[in-house]
Amino acid sequence: MGRKSIRENKSVYMLTREQNGLTREKASELIDGITPSRLEKLESGRTVVQPEDVVMMARAYKEPGLCNYYCTHECAIGKKSTPVLEEKDLPQIAIEMVNRISELYQQKELLLHIAEDGTVSEDEYAEFSGLKQMIDKLTVSAQTLQLWLEKAAATGEVDQDLISG
């Protein structure tokens, strides 16, 4: 049986594994191609975590949010283009999505007016920027719902077909 780490500055990968009650030995049994010693190196930062490692850990730990963490904190491209997602309950996600859709729907005439000539003029820029922010918020809500679905599928709360469909 593995020992419990007393390390103070634990990586998100170590914390997630431990929160799932897994030793490195047990985790490595669930993750193809990652030995306990390699897992220790990944968790301690002595080996650079690769995207494939994160995908396998996320699957084994039933924590799809690890992928978002990697993209937003460790990937040079993801840091610039991927929003940080918070895990939320389904009712909260649904309320946020409906609110975002409603806000955007109320501004549909403005969007059509701006888009009509195919350009965003200088006097339309501020309004267009506001519309873009609304769309960005809706996108984050949709991605948060996707994360919720992936976690629910990983833990058996919903059918896997619901997210791959």
PEPEJO-V319138 format. One line per field, one symbol per residue. ss: DSSP state (a for helix, b for strand, c for the rest). psi: psi as a letter, one per 40 degrees, with the letter a starting at -180 (. if undefined). burial: 1 if it has 9 or more other ideal C-beta (glycine too) atoms within 8 Angstrom, else 0. A space follows every 10 residues. Layout:
BEGIN
ss = ???
psi = ???
burial = ???
END
This chain:
BEGIN
ss = cccccccccc caaaaaaaac cccaaaaaaa cccccaaaaa aaaacccccc aaaaaaaaaa acccaaaaaa aaaccaaaaa acccccccca aaaaaaaaaa aaaaaacaaa aaaaaccccc caaaaaaaaa aaaaaaaaaa aaaaaaaaaa aaaacccccc aaaac
psi = hiihheidgi idddddddde fhidddddde hhehiddddd dddeeehhhi dddddddddd efgeeddddd deddhddddd ehihhhhiid dddddddddd ddddddeddd ddddedeeih ideedddddd dddddddddd dddddddddd ddddeedihd ddee.
burial = 0000000001 1111111101 0101011100 1001010111 1111000010 0011111101 1111111111 1100100110 0100100100 0011011001 1011001001 1001000000 0001101101 1001111111 1111111111 1111000000 01100
END
